[in-house]
Amino acid sequence: MKVRKLLSALLPRFARDQRGTPSIETVLLIALVALAVAPFLDDLGAVIGQVFQTLSDNLLGNIGQ
């Protein structure tokens, strides 16, 4: 019975408390951006890999001369 009293006292107070709202909104926004960007990360990885491969090939070519 004490738990029920405690919950009935704390729940309305918790519902009115708005302090964490901006943090929750920020996390939600970051999550949505991450979901939007995720499909492009694979392509970006391939492009970056190609850049490093070209750089490596050029360095090895210059060393051999």
PDB file of N, CA, C and O in Angstrom:
ATOM      1  N   MET A   1       0.813  -1.197   0.000  1.00  0.00           N
ATOM      2  CA  MET A   1       0.000   0.000   0.000  1.00  0.00           C
ATOM      3  C   MET A   1       0.860   1.266   0.000  1.00  0.00           C
ATOM      4  O   MET A   1       0.488   2.265  -0.615  1.00  0.00           O
ATOM      5  N   LYS A   2       2.003   1.230   0.685  1.00  0.00           N
ATOM      6  CA  LYS A   2       2.883   2.388   0.717  1.00  0.00           C
ATOM      7  C   LYS A   2       3.438   2.701  -0.666  1.00  0.00           C
ATOM      8  O   LYS A   2       3.606   3.865  -1.029  1.00  0.00           O
ATOM      9  N   VAL A   3       3.721   1.656  -1.432  1.00  0.00           N
ATOM     10  CA  VAL A   3       4.251   1.847  -2.786  1.00  0.00           C
ATOM     11  C   VAL A   3       3.208   2.551  -3.646  1.00  0.00           C
ATOM     12  O   VAL A   3       3.540   3.428  -4.443  1.00  0.00           O
ATOM     13  N   ARG A   4       1.966   2.169  -3.484  1.00  0.00           N
ATOM     14  CA  ARG A   4       0.890   2.772  -4.264  1.00  0.00           C
ATOM     15  C   ARG A   4       0.745   4.260  -3.934  1.00  0.00           C
ATOM     16  O   ARG A   4       0.547   5.084  -4.827  1.00  0.00           O
ATOM     17  N   LYS A   5       0.844   4.593  -2.648  1.00  0.00           N
ATOM     18  CA  LYS A   5       0.767   5.998  -2.226  1.00  0.00           C
ATOM     19  C   LYS A   5       1.934   6.795  -2.791  1.00  0.00           C
ATOM     20  O   LYS A   5       1.774   7.918  -3.270  1.00  0.00           O
ATOM     21  N   LEU A   6       3.100   6.189  -2.723  1.00  0.00           N
ATOM     22  CA  LEU A   6       4.295   6.859  -3.226  1.00  0.00           C
ATOM     23  C   LEU A   6       4.174   7.106  -4.728  1.00  0.00           C
ATOM     24  O   LEU A   6       4.475   8.200  -5.205  1.00  0.00           O
ATOM     25  N   LEU A   7       3.737   6.096  -5.468  1.00  0.00           N
ATOM     26  CA  LEU A   7       3.576   6.255  -6.919  1.00  0.00           C
ATOM     27  C   LEU A   7       2.511   7.289  -7.255  1.00  0.00           C
ATOM     28  O   LEU A   7       2.694   8.088  -8.174  1.00  0.00           O
ATOM     29  N   SER A   8       1.411   7.284  -6.531  1.00  0.00           N
ATOM     30  CA  SER A   8       0.350   8.255  -6.820  1.00  0.00           C
ATOM     31  C   SER A   8       0.807   9.677  -6.508  1.00  0.00           C
ATOM     32  O   SER A   8       0.298  10.632  -7.095  1.00  0.00           O
ATOM     33  N   ALA A   9       1.753   9.828  -5.599  1.00  0.00           N
ATOM     34  CA  ALA A   9       2.285  11.159  -5.302  1.00  0.00           C
ATOM     35  C   ALA A   9       3.339  11.579  -6.321  1.00  0.00           C
ATOM     36  O   ALA A   9       3.425  12.757  -6.669  1.00  0.00           O
ATOM     37  N   LEU A  10       4.137  10.635  -6.800  1.00  0.00           N
ATOM     38  CA  LEU A  10       5.243  10.970  -7.689  1.00  0.00           C
ATOM     39  C   LEU A  10       4.848  11.058  -9.159  1.00  0.00           C
ATOM     40  O   LEU A  10       5.438  11.847  -9.898  1.00  0.00           O
ATOM     41  N   LEU A  11       3.880  10.284  -9.601  1.00  0.00           N
ATOM     42  CA  LEU A  11       3.521  10.279 -11.018  1.00  0.00           C
ATOM     43  C   LEU A  11       3.057  11.637 -11.542  1.00  0.00           C
ATOM     44  O   LEU A  11       3.537  12.064 -12.592  1.00  0.00           O
ATOM     45  N   PRO A  12       2.158  12.324 -10.872  1.00  0.00           N
ATOM     46  CA  PRO A  12       1.769  13.658 -11.387  1.00  0.00           C
ATOM     47  C   PRO A  12       2.951  14.632 -11.413  1.00  0.00           C
ATOM     48  O   PRO A  12       3.084  15.444 -12.329  1.00  0.00           O
ATOM     49  N   ARG A  13       3.796  14.534 -10.402  1.00  0.00           N
ATOM     50  CA  ARG A  13       4.974  15.404 -10.366  1.00  0.00           C
ATOM     51  C   ARG A  13       5.917  15.083 -11.530  1.00  0.00           C
ATOM     52  O   ARG A  13       6.465  15.984 -12.164  1.00  0.00           O
ATOM     53  N   PHE A  14       6.095  13.807 -11.796  1.00  0.00           N
ATOM     54  CA  PHE A  14       6.942  13.378 -12.913  1.00  0.00           C
ATOM     55  C   PHE A  14       6.363  13.847 -14.247  1.00  0.00           C
ATOM     56  O   PHE A  14       7.116  14.266 -15.127  1.00  0.00           O
ATOM     57  N   ALA A  15       5.066  13.786 -14.410  1.00  0.00           N
ATOM     58  CA  ALA A  15       4.411  14.200 -15.658  1.00  0.00           C
ATOM     59  C   ALA A  15       4.559  15.702 -15.895  1.00  0.00           C
ATOM     60  O   ALA A  15       4.646  16.138 -17.043  1.00  0.00           O
ATOM     61  N   ARG A  16       4.589  16.504 -14.820  1.00  0.00           N
ATOM     62  CA  ARG A  16       4.727  17.954 -14.956  1.00  0.00           C
ATOM     63  C   ARG A  16       6.171  18.392 -15.173  1.00  0.00           C
ATOM     64  O   ARG A  16       6.421  19.484 -15.683  1.00  0.00           O
ATOM     65  N   ASP A  17       7.114  17.551 -14.790  1.00  0.00           N
ATOM     66  CA  ASP A  17       8.531  17.918 -14.852  1.00  0.00           C
ATOM     67  C   ASP A  17       8.980  17.985 -16.311  1.00  0.00           C
ATOM     68  O   ASP A  17       8.911  16.984 -17.024  1.00  0.00           O
ATOM     69  N   GLN A  18       9.435  19.146 -16.756  1.00  0.00           N
ATOM     70  CA  GLN A  18       9.831  19.355 -18.141  1.00  0.00           C
ATOM     71  C   GLN A  18      11.338  19.519 -18.298  1.00  0.00           C
ATOM     72  O   GLN A  18      11.802  19.846 -19.390  1.00  0.00           O
ATOM     73  N   ARG A  19      12.109  19.303 -17.247  1.00  0.00           N
ATOM     74  CA  ARG A  19      13.550  19.559 -17.298  1.00  0.00           C
ATOM     75  C   ARG A  19      14.280  18.691 -18.310  1.00  0.00           C
ATOM     76  O   ARG A  19      15.229  19.169 -18.930  1.00  0.00           O
ATOM     77  N   GLY A  20      13.887  17.454 -18.506  1.00  0.00           N
ATOM     78  CA  GLY A  20      14.597  16.570 -19.420  1.00  0.00           C
ATOM     79  C   GLY A  20      14.125  16.654 -20.861  1.00  0.00           C
ATOM     80  O   GLY A  20      14.687  15.986 -21.729  1.00  0.00           O
ATOM     81  N   THR A  21      13.125  17.445 -21.132  1.00  0.00           N
ATOM     82  CA  THR A  21      12.536  17.513 -22.468  1.00  0.00           C
ATOM     83  C   THR A  21      13.531  17.929 -23.549  1.00  0.00           C
ATOM     84  O   THR A  21      13.581  17.264 -24.583  1.00  0.00           O
ATOM     85  N   PRO A  22      14.319  18.980 -23.379  1.00  0.00           N
ATOM     86  CA  PRO A  22      15.267  19.340 -24.446  1.00  0.00           C
ATOM     87  C   PRO A  22      16.286  18.239 -24.727  1.00  0.00           C
ATOM     88  O   PRO A  22      16.682  18.034 -25.874  1.00  0.00           O
ATOM     89  N   SER A  23      16.703  17.541 -23.694  1.00  0.00           N
ATOM     90  CA  SER A  23      17.658  16.452 -23.903  1.00  0.00           C
ATOM     91  C   SER A  23      17.031  15.337 -24.723  1.00  0.00           C
ATOM     92  O   SER A  23      17.664  14.793 -25.628  1.00  0.00           O
ATOM     93  N   ILE A  24      15.799  15.000 -24.411  1.00  0.00           N
ATOM     94  CA  ILE A  24      15.105  13.946 -25.145  1.00  0.00           C
ATOM     95  C   ILE A  24      14.925  14.360 -26.598  1.00  0.00           C
ATOM     96  O   ILE A  24      15.115  13.549 -27.504  1.00  0.00           O
ATOM     97  N   GLU A  25      14.563  15.612 -26.822  1.00  0.00           N
ATOM     98  CA  GLU A  25      14.380  16.090 -28.193  1.00  0.00           C
ATOM     99  C   GLU A  25      15.694  16.070 -28.960  1.00  0.00           C
ATOM    100  O   GLU A  25      15.723  15.736 -30.145  1.00  0.00           O
ATOM    101  N   THR A  26      16.771  16.425 -28.287  1.00  0.00           N
ATOM    102  CA  THR A  26      18.089  16.414 -28.932  1.00  0.00           C
ATOM    103  C   THR A  26      18.487  15.002 -29.314  1.00  0.00           C
ATOM    104  O   THR A  26      18.969  14.770 -30.423  1.00  0.00           O
ATOM    105  N   VAL A  27      18.292  14.062 -28.414  1.00  0.00           N
ATOM    106  CA  VAL A  27      18.626  12.664 -28.699  1.00  0.00           C
ATOM    107  C   VAL A  27      17.779  12.142 -29.851  1.00  0.00           C
ATOM    108  O   VAL A  27      18.286  11.431 -30.719  1.00  0.00           O
ATOM    109  N   LEU A  28      16.518  12.482 -29.869  1.00  0.00           N
ATOM    110  CA  LEU A  28      15.633  12.048 -30.957  1.00  0.00           C
ATOM    111  C   LEU A  28      16.084  12.631 -32.291  1.00  0.00           C
ATOM    112  O   LEU A  28      16.088  11.930 -33.303  1.00  0.00           O
ATOM    113  N   LEU A  29      16.458  13.891 -32.302  1.00  0.00           N
ATOM    114  CA  LEU A  29      16.938  14.526 -33.526  1.00  0.00           C
ATOM    115  C   LEU A  29      18.222  13.867 -34.022  1.00  0.00           C
ATOM    116  O   LEU A  29      18.366  13.608 -35.217  1.00  0.00           O
ATOM    117  N   ILE A  30      19.148  13.596 -33.117  1.00  0.00           N
ATOM    118  CA  ILE A  30      20.401  12.933 -33.495  1.00  0.00           C
ATOM    119  C   ILE A  30      20.125  11.538 -34.043  1.00  0.00           C
ATOM    120  O   ILE A  30      20.747  11.119 -35.019  1.00  0.00           O
ATOM    121  N   ALA A  31      19.199  10.822 -33.420  1.00  0.00           N
ATOM    122  CA  ALA A  31      18.855   9.477 -33.896  1.00  0.00           C
ATOM    123  C   ALA A  31      18.257   9.528 -35.303  1.00  0.00           C
ATOM    124  O   ALA A  31      18.581   8.687 -36.142  1.00  0.00           O
ATOM    125  N   LEU A  32      17.400  10.494 -35.561  1.00  0.00           N
ATOM    126  CA  LEU A  32      16.793  10.612 -36.893  1.00  0.00           C
ATOM    127  C   LEU A  32      17.836  10.979 -37.953  1.00  0.00           C
ATOM    128  O   LEU A  32      17.799  10.459 -39.068  1.00  0.00           O
ATOM    129  N   VAL A  33      18.757  11.867 -37.608  1.00  0.00           N
ATOM    130  CA  VAL A  33      19.831  12.223 -38.539  1.00  0.00           C
ATOM    131  C   VAL A  33      20.699  11.005 -38.820  1.00  0.00           C
ATOM    132  O   VAL A  33      21.083  10.761 -39.964  1.00  0.00           O
ATOM    133  N   ALA A  34      21.005  10.243 -37.781  1.00  0.00           N
ATOM    134  CA  ALA A  34      21.818   9.031 -37.971  1.00  0.00           C
ATOM    135  C   ALA A  34      21.113   8.040 -38.890  1.00  0.00           C
ATOM    136  O   ALA A  34      21.754   7.411 -39.731  1.00  0.00           O
ATOM    137  N   LEU A  35      19.810   7.899 -38.737  1.00  0.00           N
ATOM    138  CA  LEU A  35      19.064   7.001 -39.624  1.00  0.00           C
ATOM    139  C   LEU A  35      19.065   7.503 -41.064  1.00  0.00           C
ATOM    140  O   LEU A  35      19.102   6.705 -42.000  1.00  0.00           O
ATOM    141  N   ALA A  36      19.024   8.811 -41.244  1.00  0.00           N
ATOM    142  CA  ALA A  36      19.026   9.369 -42.595  1.00  0.00           C
ATOM    143  C   ALA A  36      20.387   9.243 -43.252  1.00  0.00           C
ATOM    144  O   ALA A  36      20.468   9.078 -44.469  1.00  0.00           O
ATOM    145  N   VAL A  37      21.457   9.317 -42.476  1.00  0.00           N
ATOM    146  CA  VAL A  37      22.818   9.305 -43.014  1.00  0.00           C
ATOM    147  C   VAL A  37      23.346   7.879 -43.196  1.00  0.00           C
ATOM    148  O   VAL A  37      24.212   7.647 -44.040  1.00  0.00           O
ATOM    149  N   ALA A  38      22.847   6.948 -42.435  1.00  0.00           N
ATOM    150  CA  ALA A  38      23.371   5.574 -42.423  1.00  0.00           C
ATOM    151  C   ALA A  38      23.492   4.925 -43.813  1.00  0.00           C
ATOM    152  O   ALA A  38      24.512   4.291 -44.079  1.00  0.00           O
ATOM    153  N   PRO A  39      22.516   5.052 -44.697  1.00  0.00           N
ATOM    154  CA  PRO A  39      22.662   4.400 -46.006  1.00  0.00           C
ATOM    155  C   PRO A  39      23.832   4.928 -46.840  1.00  0.00           C
ATOM    156  O   PRO A  39      24.338   4.220 -47.710  1.00  0.00           O
ATOM    157  N   PHE A  40      24.257   6.146 -46.586  1.00  0.00           N
ATOM    158  CA  PHE A  40      25.326   6.745 -47.380  1.00  0.00           C
ATOM    159  C   PHE A  40      26.713   6.432 -46.827  1.00  0.00           C
ATOM    160  O   PHE A  40      27.714   6.677 -47.500  1.00  0.00           O
ATOM    161  N   LEU A  41      26.786   5.897 -45.621  1.00  0.00           N
ATOM    162  CA  LEU A  41      28.081   5.643 -44.996  1.00  0.00           C
ATOM    163  C   LEU A  41      28.869   4.557 -45.730  1.00  0.00           C
ATOM    164  O   LEU A  41      30.096   4.625 -45.802  1.00  0.00           O
ATOM    165  N   ASP A  42      28.177   3.568 -46.268  1.00  0.00           N
ATOM    166  CA  ASP A  42      28.859   2.509 -47.009  1.00  0.00           C
ATOM    167  C   ASP A  42      29.543   3.091 -48.246  1.00  0.00           C
ATOM    168  O   ASP A  42      30.697   2.766 -48.526  1.00  0.00           O
ATOM    169  N   ASP A  43      28.845   3.939 -48.977  1.00  0.00           N
ATOM    170  CA  ASP A  43      29.428   4.587 -50.153  1.00  0.00           C
ATOM    171  C   ASP A  43      30.591   5.483 -49.760  1.00  0.00           C
ATOM    172  O   ASP A  43      31.610   5.519 -50.451  1.00  0.00           O
ATOM    173  N   LEU A  44      30.449   6.197 -48.672  1.00  0.00           N
ATOM    174  CA  LEU A  44      31.512   7.073 -48.199  1.00  0.00           C
ATOM    175  C   LEU A  44      32.750   6.261 -47.843  1.00  0.00           C
ATOM    176  O   LEU A  44      33.874   6.677 -48.127  1.00  0.00           O
ATOM    177  N   GLY A  45      32.547   5.116 -47.226  1.00  0.00           N
ATOM    178  CA  GLY A  45      33.670   4.236 -46.888  1.00  0.00           C
ATOM    179  C   GLY A  45      34.409   3.769 -48.127  1.00  0.00           C
ATOM    180  O   GLY A  45      35.638   3.702 -48.126  1.00  0.00           O
ATOM    181  N   ALA A  46      33.679   3.447 -49.178  1.00  0.00           N
ATOM    182  CA  ALA A  46      34.314   3.017 -50.424  1.00  0.00           C
ATOM    183  C   ALA A  46      35.116   4.154 -51.050  1.00  0.00           C
ATOM    184  O   ALA A  46      36.214   3.928 -51.558  1.00  0.00           O
ATOM    185  N   VAL A  47      34.585   5.360 -51.019  1.00  0.00           N
ATOM    186  CA  VAL A  47      35.283   6.516 -51.582  1.00  0.00           C
ATOM    187  C   VAL A  47      36.563   6.787 -50.798  1.00  0.00           C
ATOM    188  O   VAL A  47      37.620   7.015 -51.387  1.00  0.00           O
ATOM    189  N   ILE A  48      36.470   6.763 -49.486  1.00  0.00           N
ATOM    190  CA  ILE A  48      37.656   7.003 -48.654  1.00  0.00           C
ATOM    191  C   ILE A  48      38.694   5.906 -48.878  1.00  0.00           C
ATOM    192  O   ILE A  48      39.892   6.183 -48.927  1.00  0.00           O
ATOM    193  N   GLY A  49      38.241   4.679 -49.011  1.00  0.00           N
ATOM    194  CA  GLY A  49      39.159   3.574 -49.296  1.00  0.00           C
ATOM    195  C   GLY A  49      39.877   3.771 -50.621  1.00  0.00           C
ATOM    196  O   GLY A  49      41.071   3.492 -50.729  1.00  0.00           O
ATOM    197  N   GLN A  50      39.165   4.246 -51.618  1.00  0.00           N
ATOM    198  CA  GLN A  50      39.777   4.501 -52.929  1.00  0.00           C
ATOM    199  C   GLN A  50      40.804   5.618 -52.850  1.00  0.00           C
ATOM    200  O   GLN A  50      41.852   5.540 -53.492  1.00  0.00           O
ATOM    201  N   VAL A  51      40.522   6.653 -52.073  1.00  0.00           N
ATOM    202  CA  VAL A  51      41.476   7.755 -51.901  1.00  0.00           C
ATOM    203  C   VAL A  51      42.773   7.235 -51.294  1.00  0.00           C
ATOM    204  O   VAL A  51      43.860   7.561 -51.772  1.00  0.00           O
ATOM    205  N   PHE A  52      42.662   6.428 -50.245  1.00  0.00           N
ATOM    206  CA  PHE A  52      43.866   5.892 -49.615  1.00  0.00           C
ATOM    207  C   PHE A  52      44.600   4.911 -50.528  1.00  0.00           C
ATOM    208  O   PHE A  52      45.829   4.841 -50.504  1.00  0.00           O
ATOM    209  N   GLN A  53      43.858   4.161 -51.322  1.00  0.00           N
ATOM    210  CA  GLN A  53      44.493   3.230 -52.261  1.00  0.00           C
ATOM    211  C   GLN A  53      45.278   4.000 -53.322  1.00  0.00           C
ATOM    212  O   GLN A  53      46.402   3.625 -53.656  1.00  0.00           O
ATOM    213  N   THR A  54      44.695   5.069 -53.849  1.00  0.00           N
ATOM    214  CA  THR A  54      45.383   5.906 -54.830  1.00  0.00           C
ATOM    215  C   THR A  54      46.622   6.539 -54.216  1.00  0.00           C
ATOM    216  O   THR A  54      47.682   6.571 -54.842  1.00  0.00           O
ATOM    217  N   LEU A  55      46.495   7.039 -53.006  1.00  0.00           N
ATOM    218  CA  LEU A  55      47.633   7.627 -52.306  1.00  0.00           C
ATOM    219  C   LEU A  55      48.737   6.594 -52.107  1.00  0.00           C
ATOM    220  O   LEU A  55      49.914   6.892 -52.315  1.00  0.00           O
ATOM    221  N   SER A  56      48.369   5.402 -51.710  1.00  0.00           N
ATOM    222  CA  SER A  56      49.338   4.330 -51.515  1.00  0.00           C
ATOM    223  C   SER A  56      50.035   3.964 -52.825  1.00  0.00           C
ATOM    224  O   SER A  56      51.254   3.798 -52.863  1.00  0.00           O
ATOM    225  N   ASP A  57      49.251   3.839 -53.895  1.00  0.00           N
ATOM    226  CA  ASP A  57      49.826   3.505 -55.197  1.00  0.00           C
ATOM    227  C   ASP A  57      50.817   4.584 -55.650  1.00  0.00           C
ATOM    228  O   ASP A  57      51.888   4.274 -56.172  1.00  0.00           O
ATOM    229  N   ASN A  58      50.446   5.849 -55.445  1.00  0.00           N
ATOM    230  CA  ASN A  58      51.330   6.943 -55.834  1.00  0.00           C
ATOM    231  C   ASN A  58      52.611   6.961 -55.011  1.00  0.00           C
ATOM    232  O   ASN A  58      53.691   7.201 -55.551  1.00  0.00           O
ATOM    233  N   LEU A  59      52.505   6.715 -53.736  1.00  0.00           N
ATOM    234  CA  LEU A  59      53.689   6.678 -52.880  1.00  0.00           C
ATOM    235  C   LEU A  59      54.604   5.526 -53.255  1.00  0.00           C
ATOM    236  O   LEU A  59      55.823   5.689 -53.315  1.00  0.00           O
ATOM    237  N   LEU A  60      54.025   4.371 -53.505  1.00  0.00           N
ATOM    238  CA  LEU A  60      54.829   3.210 -53.897  1.00  0.00           C
ATOM    239  C   LEU A  60      55.476   3.432 -55.265  1.00  0.00           C
ATOM    240  O   LEU A  60      56.599   2.986 -55.501  1.00  0.00           O
ATOM    241  N   GLY A  61      54.775   4.116 -56.160  1.00  0.00           N
ATOM    242  CA  GLY A  61      55.326   4.430 -57.475  1.00  0.00           C
ATOM    243  C   GLY A  61      56.501   5.376 -57.380  1.00  0.00           C
ATOM    244  O   GLY A  61      57.476   5.235 -58.118  1.00  0.00           O
ATOM    245  N   ASN A  62      56.421   6.338 -56.482  1.00  0.00           N
ATOM    246  CA  ASN A  62      57.513   7.294 -56.315  1.00  0.00           C
ATOM    247  C   ASN A  62      58.707   6.668 -55.627  1.00  0.00           C
ATOM    248  O   ASN A  62      59.842   7.062 -55.896  1.00  0.00           O
ATOM    249  N   ILE A  63      58.490   5.716 -54.757  1.00  0.00           N
ATOM    250  CA  ILE A  63      59.576   5.046 -54.060  1.00  0.00           C
ATOM    251  C   ILE A  63      60.376   4.179 -55.039  1.00  0.00           C
ATOM    252  O   ILE A  63      61.596   4.067 -54.923  1.00  0.00           O
ATOM    253  N   GLY A  64      59.685   3.571 -55.996  1.00  0.00           N
ATOM    254  CA  GLY A  64      60.336   2.683 -56.960  1.00  0.00           C
ATOM    255  C   GLY A  64      61.183   3.393 -57.993  1.00  0.00           C
ATOM    256  O   GLY A  64      61.986   2.752 -58.670  1.00  0.00           O
ATOM    257  N   GLN A  65      61.026   4.695 -58.132  1.00  0.00           N
ATOM    258  CA  GLN A  65      61.756   5.428 -59.174  1.00  0.00           C
ATOM    259  C   GLN A  65      63.157   5.762 -58.741  1.00  0.00           C
ATOM    260  O   GLN A  65      63.907   6.377 -59.499  1.00  0.00           O
TER     261      GLN A  65
END
